[in-house]
Amino acid sequence: MNYIELNIAIDPKAPWTEILIAQLAEIDFESFTENNDQLQAYITEELMNSKKVDDVITSIRNNDVSVDFTTKKIEEENWNATWEADFLPVTVEDKLIIRAPFHKEENGYKEEVIIQPQMSFGTGHHQTTWLLSSLLCDKDFRGLTVLDSGTGTGVLAILALKKGAKKVIGTDIEKGAVENAIENFGRNHLSEADIRLGDIDCVTERNFDVIIANINKNVLKVHLPHYSERTATSGELYLSGFFVSDTEELISAAQKVGYHHDATYAKEEWAVLKFTKD
């Protein structure tokens, strides 16, 4: 699968870089990095829609923001090499280090997850994955069942298993992500890799103790009733992949399908919502 890279220069950067990321995520851009003071955004070639991109850029420019961008196709065989060049270990305080196989081991962290980089969403670099990783590091998963919806590289599913979960199911709509997640389970010496290709409907199991979903807002709103059907009474739901400004909308939607809002966490305008099933 080939990817399209947008290389974007934006001025002023704050808060418009984060706003631009959110708007590009709404039109199927799946990963983002920042290098040399510029933002790189990636989308599969088949989902690239130049008119939608132009509309997003125009909406930002209408706020007297300078935005310039170029596009480049990245052939499938060069995709991992592109990520490896940019990928640095991610640390979550002293709780966790997320590193690639080609990074040296580092001591001083309570947990370690080894991930072969494939997409920036899911490696821990993005604020939402960092936030979720921090929260999950503090949770006792011993004996719990977990669904990781939109697992990406599998980092959160792997973390839940390392923290003692008895069963974890991960799903993703991208074949490459599923293959990568399964490989990452092996890299972390875990054999319990139940990673499925598909949307939420590929999960028929019910009564999960914990459901984690780090996807974009529109997908989450569609999935919420399905998450509710699959969550045990008093089970927990962690949602992320959206701006703080979207939280009230998602809280309302979750409450309508039987969840109680427990807490909101934020990092650089991105949010995580925690709920309990009534």
PyMOL commands that set and color helices and strands:
alter all, ss='L'
color gray80, all
select helices_A, chain A and resi 16-26+45-47+50-61+76-86+127-137+155-162+175-187+200-202+217-230+244-256
alter helices_A, ss='H'
color red, helices_A
select strands_A, chain A and resi 3-11+31-35+38-44+66-74+90-92+96-99+111-114+145-149+167-172+194-197+208-214+231-243+259-267+270-277
alter strands_A, ss='S'
color yellow, strands_A
deselect
rebuild
show_as cartoon
